[in-house]
Amino acid sequence: MRAHPSTTAPGAGKPDVGLPSDSRRSPGGGGYEATRSRVETYFDRTAAGTWAQLTSDAPVSRIRATVRAGRDRMRATILSRLPEDLSGARVLDAGCGAGQMTQDLARRGARVVAVDVSPALLDVARERMPESLAGRASFHAGDMLSSEWGRFDHVVAMDSLIYYTAAEVGAALAGLARRTDGRIVFTAAPRTALLMAMWGAGRLFPKSDRSPTMVPQTRPGLARALSRAGCERELREVARINSGFYISSCLEVAP
Ligand SMILES: C[S@@+](CC[C@H](N)C(=O)[O-])C[C@H]1O[C@@H](n2cnc3c(N)ncnc32)[C@H](O)[C@@H]1O
């Protein structure tokens, strides 16, 4: 029998997320909590199977293979920003999904706090955790920004902040920075012509696409939002990954 890392039930504790309501600019309206709820519905029900497949070795379409390859490169890029030896470091995997990054961090010796709003994906992540690493990760269903998860040496947020407005991402990063001694490494959808066209289409036909809309960002826009949220740490772009249908920027908030 596999030793299961600990899991927190959804809604446990009272999350103190501390984000402003920014419904005016949210792609689907309603502000941070409404977006998080759409994200939860999508990853927990609509796309849980698709996401489990994309994050496995199972065969996928050629289009999805470009996304998988891009995401593999992005994971390596994010990890390259953290110390090779993470022995004993407490690291938040914010929006851990099916747990690919959780495993990589645990292999480097980190004590990983893996949080996701989708219990279905957490089940996949827990099942996939090799027994030898299971004791190094704890899995929690809830809001990745909640202060109930405590303080961290580092935070990674791969493709989990991409649905939120600049003001929401700025506030999220400022909140995390108050509880993080080292780096916060995360991804954002860059403002490319292709992504802007897709974003425009999503706004024109919001009901035809049940997936949460990504919000394209610029580095200066995010830096301004971070500063407005009261955090004076530097926000820099580390790399951009362009792999077929996966176009994403890796950014970090330095200590
Ligand atoms: C595109 S997936 C990426 C998953 C994983 N980080 C990876 O790269 O494989 C985005 C994940 O972020 C989670 N997520 C988004 N917003 C969240 C929030 N506010 N709190 C917790 N999880 C969130 C979603 O449920 C989903 O599993």
The ligand as an SDF file (V2000), in Angstrom:
LIG
                    3D

 27 29  0  0  0  0  0  0  0  0999 V2000
   -2.8100   25.0220  -16.3620 C   0  0  0  0  0  0  0  0  0  0  0  0
   -2.8970   24.1440  -14.8440 S   0  0  0  0  0  0  0  0  0  0  0  0
   -1.1830   23.9900  -14.3960 C   0  0  0  0  0  0  0  0  0  0  0  0
   -0.9250   22.9280  -13.3660 C   0  0  0  0  0  0  0  0  0  0  0  0
    0.5360   22.7320  -12.9730 C   0  0  0  0  0  0  0  0  0  0  0  0
    1.0750   23.9240  -12.3350 N   0  0  0  0  0  0  0  0  0  0  0  0
    1.3410   22.3840  -14.1700 C   0  0  0  0  0  0  0  0  0  0  0  0
    2.0160   23.2560  -14.7270 O   0  0  0  0  0  0  0  0  0  0  0  0
    1.2800   21.2160  -14.6010 O   0  0  0  0  0  0  0  0  0  0  0  0
   -3.4350   25.4280  -13.7320 C   0  0  0  0  0  0  0  0  0  0  0  0
   -3.7470   24.8840  -12.3620 C   0  0  0  0  0  0  0  0  0  0  0  0
   -3.8540   25.9730  -11.4510 O   0  0  0  0  0  0  0  0  0  0  0  0
   -4.9220   25.7080  -10.5720 C   0  0  0  0  0  0  0  0  0  0  0  0
   -5.3770   27.0000  -10.0160 N   0  0  0  0  0  0  0  0  0  0  0  0
   -5.6740   28.1400  -10.6870 C   0  0  0  0  0  0  0  0  0  0  0  0
   -6.0310   29.1180   -9.8260 N   0  0  0  0  0  0  0  0  0  0  0  0
   -5.9390   28.5870   -8.5900 C   0  0  0  0  0  0  0  0  0  0  0  0
   -6.1580   29.1140   -7.2830 C   0  0  0  0  0  0  0  0  0  0  0  0
   -6.5440   30.3840   -7.1000 N   0  0  0  0  0  0  0  0  0  0  0  0
   -5.9470   28.3090   -6.2170 N   0  0  0  0  0  0  0  0  0  0  0  0
   -5.5640   27.0130   -6.3980 C   0  0  0  0  0  0  0  0  0  0  0  0
   -5.3460   26.4520   -7.6150 N   0  0  0  0  0  0  0  0  0  0  0  0
   -5.5200   27.2310   -8.6990 C   0  0  0  0  0  0  0  0  0  0  0  0
   -5.9350   24.9730  -11.4390 C   0  0  0  0  0  0  0  0  0  0  0  0
   -6.8710   24.2400  -10.6900 O   0  0  0  0  0  0  0  0  0  0  0  0
   -5.0290   24.0900  -12.2940 C   0  0  0  0  0  0  0  0  0  0  0  0
   -4.7950   22.8400  -11.7170 O   0  0  0  0  0  0  0  0  0  0  0  0
  1  2  1  0
  2  3  1  0
  2 10  1  0
  3  4  1  0
  4  5  1  0
  5  6  1  0
  5  7  1  0
  7  8  2  0
  7  9  1  0
 10 11  1  0
 11 12  1  0
 11 26  1  0
 12 13  1  0
 13 14  1  0
 13 24  1  0
 14 15  1  0
 14 23  1  0
 15 16  2  0
 16 17  1  0
 17 18  1  0
 17 23  2  0
 18 19  1  0
 18 20  2  0
 20 21  1  0
 21 22  2  0
 22 23  1  0
 24 25  1  0
 24 26  1  0
 26 27  1  0
M  CHG  2   2   1   9  -1
M  END
$$$$
